[in-house]
């Protein structure tokens, strides 16, 4: 018990001294930036702009993966002739004030975190603690969130996205907004909020608050399995939201009598009824061609409908809905005209 108490006292003294050190520091900062993808580049460009002006950043160097094809961060760093460090990295003593992490994808060891007097900050594309994990934008869209945002948080060892919050900023999410648009908006917003934090970093660090233990949701990395539509359990809005979330990443997929099929150009028709179909056939997955709208109409959960503009049959180019109707749907009996989730 005495040993634990002594450790606690020493920790308090250390944290107090570290806080005092933080409060006496002022920009411009020596920054080591960690990133990999296009989302990272939004912040890197903003930091490079500040670096050129010299009021917020004195030094800017980059850590990224350097194996294989150059990623967007490596490409940008090479274009601007910024010094690159390969991951995993050994941070030189007293070389940097702070580490900044944006969409890096690697858990950073405690020994690296401790090399920065001001610690490390992360730009996360959600309003933490909602959507902790690698794919917050995808899950926000797939879930139908009407608002999201960015969080600037401290990096803590051993776990992702649990650190104290320095700043958050919200934006609305339109009901038809898709992944590329929201990705760009959040990338730009994250860059601006990050630079704003750096301008008054000691004050932001001193006022950092713990994340709430309530409202925690997870956003793990998605694979092509996330694009498989389960007609029995997903409403038309949920199918449409899944398409919004995966636009430019994976096409929605289903199966037509064992043949893998891609669904392209999905529309939510939850408010529209289709009266010329026998009610007994209106089970999830039933598909028919709508001549008026020139789409395939597919039954979802709760007897809602989605429209599909084009279909990509495995091994063939994408075809119009009418061509899929003529080439596939009409060749089977009406009671067998179903998409399903089994391949």
C-alpha positions as CSV (number, residue, x, y, z in Angstrom):
1,X,0.0,0.0,0.0
2,X,2.8,2.4,0.9
3,X,4.6,1.6,-2.3
4,X,1.5,2.3,-4.4
5,X,1.0,5.6,-2.5
6,X,4.6,6.7,-3.1
7,X,4.1,5.9,-6.8
8,X,0.9,8.0,-6.9
9,X,2.7,10.9,-5.3
10,X,5.6,10.7,-7.7
11,X,3.2,10.6,-10.6
12,X,1.3,13.7,-9.4
13,X,4.6,15.5,-9.0
14,X,5.7,14.5,-12.4
15,X,2.4,15.5,-14.0
16,X,2.4,18.8,-12.2
17,X,6.0,19.6,-13.4
18,X,5.0,18.5,-16.9
19,X,1.9,20.7,-16.8
20,X,4.0,23.7,-15.7
21,X,6.4,23.0,-18.5
22,X,3.6,22.8,-21.0
23,X,2.1,26.1,-19.9
24,X,5.4,28.0,-20.3
25,X,5.9,26.8,-23.9
26,X,4.9,28.9,-26.9
27,X,4.8,28.4,-30.6
28,X,6.3,28.0,-33.2
29,X,6.4,24.3,-32.6
30,X,8.7,21.5,-33.9
31,X,6.3,19.0,-35.3
32,X,6.6,15.4,-36.3
33,X,3.6,14.4,-38.4
34,X,2.3,10.8,-38.8
35,X,-0.1,9.9,-41.6
36,X,-0.7,7.8,-44.7
37,X,-3.7,8.6,-46.8
38,X,-5.7,11.4,-48.5
39,X,-7.4,12.3,-45.2
40,X,-4.0,12.8,-43.7
41,X,-3.0,15.1,-46.5
42,X,-5.7,17.7,-45.7
43,X,-4.0,18.3,-42.4
44,X,-0.5,18.0,-43.7
45,X,-1.2,20.7,-46.3
46,X,-2.5,23.1,-43.7
47,X,0.5,22.4,-41.5
48,X,2.9,23.0,-44.4
49,X,1.2,26.3,-45.0
50,X,1.7,27.3,-41.4
51,X,5.3,26.0,-41.6
52,X,6.0,28.4,-44.5
53,X,4.7,31.3,-42.5
54,X,6.7,30.3,-39.4
55,X,4.4,31.6,-36.7
56,X,2.9,28.2,-35.7
57,X,5.5,25.7,-36.9
58,X,9.2,26.0,-36.8
59,X,10.0,22.5,-38.1
60,X,7.9,19.9,-39.9
61,X,9.0,16.3,-40.6
62,X,7.0,13.3,-41.7
63,X,6.6,9.7,-40.5
64,X,4.8,7.3,-42.9
65,X,5.1,3.8,-44.4
66,X,7.7,3.7,-47.2
67,X,7.4,0.2,-48.4
68,X,5.7,-0.4,-51.7
69,X,3.9,2.2,-53.8
70,X,4.2,5.7,-52.4
71,X,1.1,6.6,-50.4
72,X,-0.5,10.1,-50.6
73,X,1.4,11.5,-47.6
74,X,4.8,10.2,-48.9
75,X,4.0,11.7,-52.3
76,X,3.1,15.1,-50.9
77,X,6.1,15.1,-48.6
78,X,8.5,14.3,-51.5
79,X,6.9,17.0,-53.6
80,X,7.5,19.6,-50.9
81,X,10.9,18.2,-50.0
82,X,9.9,17.5,-46.4
83,X,12.2,15.2,-44.5
84,X,10.7,11.7,-44.4
85,X,11.1,9.0,-41.6
86,X,10.1,5.4,-42.2
87,X,7.7,3.7,-39.8
88,X,8.5,2.2,-37.3
89,X,10.4,5.3,-36.2
90,X,12.9,6.2,-33.4
91,X,12.3,9.8,-32.4
92,X,15.5,11.7,-31.7
93,X,15.7,13.1,-28.1
94,X,14.6,16.8,-27.8
95,X,14.1,17.2,-31.5
96,X,10.3,17.8,-31.5
97,X,7.8,19.4,-29.2
98,X,4.7,17.4,-30.3
99,X,3.6,14.5,-32.6
100,X,0.5,14.9,-34.7
101,X,-1.3,11.9,-36.0
102,X,-3.9,11.9,-38.8
103,X,-5.4,8.7,-40.2
104,X,-2.1,6.8,-39.6
105,X,-3.5,3.3,-38.9
106,X,-0.8,2.1,-36.5
107,X,-0.9,1.9,-32.7
108,X,1.9,4.1,-31.5
109,X,4.1,2.7,-28.7
110,X,4.4,4.4,-25.4
111,X,8.2,4.9,-25.8
112,X,7.5,7.0,-28.9
113,X,4.7,9.0,-27.3
114,X,7.0,9.8,-24.4
115,X,9.6,11.4,-26.7
116,X,7.4,14.4,-27.2
117,X,7.3,16.9,-24.3
118,X,3.8,18.0,-25.3
119,X,2.7,14.5,-26.1
120,X,0.9,13.5,-29.3
121,X,-2.4,14.6,-30.8
122,X,-4.8,12.8,-33.2
123,X,-7.3,14.2,-35.6
124,X,-10.3,11.8,-35.5
125,X,-13.2,12.0,-38.0
126,X,-16.1,11.7,-35.5
127,X,-17.5,13.3,-32.4
128,X,-15.8,10.9,-29.9
129,X,-16.7,8.8,-28.1
130,X,-19.1,8.0,-30.9
131,X,-17.4,5.9,-33.7
132,X,-14.1,5.0,-32.2
133,X,-12.1,3.0,-34.7
134,X,-10.7,3.0,-38.3
135,X,-13.9,3.8,-40.2
136,X,-15.8,6.5,-38.4
137,X,-17.1,8.3,-41.6
138,X,-18.4,5.0,-43.1
139,X,-20.3,4.1,-39.9
140,X,-21.7,7.6,-39.5
141,X,-23.2,7.4,-43.0
142,X,-24.3,3.8,-42.7
143,X,-26.0,4.5,-39.4
144,X,-27.9,7.5,-40.9
145,X,-26.3,10.1,-38.5
146,X,-27.6,13.6,-39.1
147,X,-24.5,15.2,-37.7
148,X,-20.9,14.3,-37.2
149,X,-17.6,16.2,-36.9
150,X,-14.0,16.0,-35.9
151,X,-12.2,15.5,-32.6
152,X,-8.7,16.6,-31.6
153,X,-7.6,14.2,-28.8
154,X,-4.5,13.2,-27.0
155,X,-2.9,9.9,-28.0
156,X,-2.8,7.3,-25.3
157,X,-0.7,4.1,-25.4
158,X,-2.1,0.6,-26.0
159,X,-5.6,1.6,-27.3
160,X,-7.0,3.7,-30.1
161,X,-9.2,6.8,-29.7
162,X,-9.5,6.9,-25.9
163,X,-7.5,10.0,-25.1
164,X,-8.6,13.4,-23.6
165,X,-10.4,15.8,-25.9
166,X,-8.9,19.2,-26.7
167,X,-11.4,20.3,-29.3
168,X,-14.4,19.2,-31.3
169,X,-16.3,20.7,-34.2
170,X,-19.7,19.6,-35.7
171,X,-21.2,19.6,-39.1
172,X,-24.6,18.5,-40.4
173,X,-24.8,15.4,-42.6
174,X,-27.3,15.7,-45.4
175,X,-29.7,12.8,-46.0
176,X,-28.2,12.2,-49.4
177,X,-24.6,13.1,-48.7
178,X,-22.2,10.3,-49.7
179,X,-18.7,9.2,-48.6
180,X,-16.5,11.3,-51.0
181,X,-18.3,14.6,-50.1
182,X,-18.3,14.0,-46.3
183,X,-14.7,12.7,-46.4
184,X,-13.6,16.0,-48.0
185,X,-15.6,18.1,-45.6
186,X,-14.2,16.4,-42.5
187,X,-10.7,16.4,-43.9
188,X,-10.8,20.1,-44.4
189,X,-12.5,20.7,-41.0
190,X,-10.0,18.5,-39.2
191,X,-7.1,20.5,-40.7
192,X,-8.6,23.8,-39.6
193,X,-9.4,22.7,-36.1
194,X,-5.9,21.2,-35.7
195,X,-4.2,24.4,-36.7
196,X,-6.5,26.3,-34.3
197,X,-5.4,24.0,-31.5
198,X,-1.7,24.6,-32.3
199,X,-2.1,28.3,-32.0
200,X,-3.1,28.1,-28.4
201,X,-1.8,24.6,-27.6
202,X,-0.7,25.1,-23.9
203,X,-4.2,26.3,-23.0
204,X,-5.9,23.6,-25.0
205,X,-3.8,20.9,-23.3
206,X,-4.5,22.3,-19.9
207,X,-8.2,22.2,-20.5
208,X,-8.4,18.8,-22.1
209,X,-11.3,16.7,-20.8
210,X,-11.8,13.0,-20.5
211,X,-14.1,11.3,-23.0
212,X,-17.5,10.3,-21.7
213,X,-18.1,6.7,-20.8
214,X,-21.6,7.0,-22.3
215,X,-22.4,7.0,-26.0
216,X,-19.4,4.9,-27.0
217,X,-19.8,3.2,-30.4
218,X,-17.3,1.4,-32.5
219,X,-16.3,1.8,-36.1
220,X,-13.9,-1.1,-37.0
221,X,-12.3,-1.4,-40.4
222,X,-14.7,-2.5,-43.1
223,X,-14.2,-5.2,-45.8
224,X,-16.2,-6.2,-48.8
225,X,-18.5,-8.2,-46.5
226,X,-19.9,-4.9,-45.2
227,X,-21.3,-4.4,-48.8
228,X,-23.4,-7.5,-48.8
229,X,-27.1,-6.6,-48.5
230,X,-29.3,-8.6,-46.1
231,X,-32.7,-8.0,-47.5
232,X,-34.6,-9.6,-44.6
233,X,-33.1,-7.4,-41.9
234,X,-32.3,-4.1,-43.7
235,X,-34.9,-1.5,-44.6
236,X,-34.7,0.5,-47.8
237,X,-33.3,3.4,-45.9
238,X,-30.6,1.2,-44.4
239,X,-29.7,-0.2,-47.8
240,X,-29.5,3.3,-49.2
241,X,-27.4,4.5,-46.3
242,X,-25.0,1.6,-46.8
243,X,-24.6,2.7,-50.4
244,X,-23.9,6.2,-49.3
245,X,-21.3,5.0,-46.9
246,X,-19.5,2.7,-49.4
247,X,-19.6,5.0,-52.4
248,X,-16.2,4.9,-54.2
249,X,-15.1,2.0,-51.9
250,X,-17.2,-1.1,-52.5
251,X,-20.3,-1.6,-54.6
252,X,-23.3,-3.1,-52.8
253,X,-23.5,-6.8,-53.5
254,X,-26.2,-9.5,-53.5
255,X,-26.8,-12.8,-55.3
256,X,-29.1,-13.8,-58.1
257,X,-29.6,-17.6,-58.1
258,X,-26.1,-18.1,-56.9
259,X,-24.5,-15.5,-59.2
260,X,-22.7,-12.6,-57.5
261,X,-24.4,-9.3,-58.5
262,X,-23.3,-5.6,-57.9
263,X,-26.0,-3.0,-57.3
264,X,-25.3,0.4,-58.8
265,X,-27.3,3.6,-58.4
266,X,-29.5,2.7,-55.4
267,X,-32.5,5.0,-54.5
268,X,-34.7,4.9,-51.4
269,X,-38.3,4.4,-52.4
270,X,-39.6,3.7,-48.9
271,X,-42.6,6.0,-49.5
272,X,-43.7,4.3,-52.7
273,X,-45.9,1.3,-53.0
274,X,-46.0,-1.1,-56.0
275,X,-49.6,-2.1,-56.4
276,X,-49.3,-4.5,-59.3
277,X,-47.4,-7.2,-57.5
278,X,-49.2,-10.0,-55.6
279,X,-48.9,-9.3,-51.9
280,X,-47.9,-12.8,-51.3
281,X,-44.7,-12.2,-53.2
282,X,-43.7,-9.1,-51.3
283,X,-41.0,-10.8,-49.3
284,X,-37.5,-9.3,-48.8
285,X,-35.4,-9.7,-51.9
286,X,-38.2,-9.9,-54.4
287,X,-37.2,-7.9,-57.5
288,X,-39.2,-6.5,-60.5
289,X,-38.6,-4.0,-63.2
290,X,-40.4,-0.7,-63.0
291,X,-40.9,0.6,-66.5
292,X,-42.0,4.1,-65.4
293,X,-38.8,4.7,-63.3
294,X,-36.6,2.5,-65.4
295,X,-35.1,0.8,-62.3
296,X,-35.3,-2.5,-60.6
297,X,-37.5,-2.4,-57.5
298,X,-36.4,-4.6,-54.7
299,X,-38.3,-5.4,-51.5
300,X,-36.5,-4.7,-48.2
301,X,-37.4,-5.3,-44.6
302,X,-40.7,-3.8,-43.4
303,X,-42.0,-4.0,-47.0
304,X,-40.0,-1.0,-48.1
305,X,-38.5,-0.7,-51.6
306,X,-35.2,0.4,-53.1
307,X,-34.6,1.2,-56.7
308,X,-31.5,-0.1,-58.5
309,X,-30.4,1.7,-61.7
310,X,-27.7,-0.7,-62.9
311,X,-26.6,-4.2,-62.2
312,X,-23.1,-5.7,-62.5
313,X,-23.3,-9.5,-63.0
314,X,-20.1,-11.3,-62.2
315,X,-17.8,-11.5,-65.2
316,X,-19.8,-9.0,-67.2
317,X,-20.0,-5.2,-67.6
318,X,-22.6,-3.3,-65.7
319,X,-26.0,-3.3,-67.5
320,X,-29.1,-1.2,-67.3
321,X,-32.0,-2.4,-65.2
322,X,-34.1,-3.1,-68.3
323,X,-31.3,-5.3,-69.7
324,X,-31.1,-7.3,-66.4
325,X,-34.9,-7.7,-66.5
326,X,-34.8,-9.0,-70.1
327,X,-31.7,-11.2,-69.6
328,X,-32.3,-12.6,-66.2
329,X,-35.6,-11.8,-64.4
330,X,-38.0,-12.7,-67.1
331,X,-36.3,-16.1,-67.6
332,X,-37.4,-17.4,-64.2
333,X,-40.9,-17.8,-62.8
334,X,-42.3,-14.9,-60.9
335,X,-42.2,-16.7,-57.5
336,X,-38.4,-17.3,-58.0
337,X,-37.5,-13.6,-58.8
338,X,-35.5,-13.0,-55.6
339,X,-32.1,-11.6,-54.7
340,X,-30.6,-13.1,-51.6
341,X,-27.5,-12.8,-49.4
342,X,-26.1,-16.3,-50.0
343,X,-23.4,-16.8,-52.6
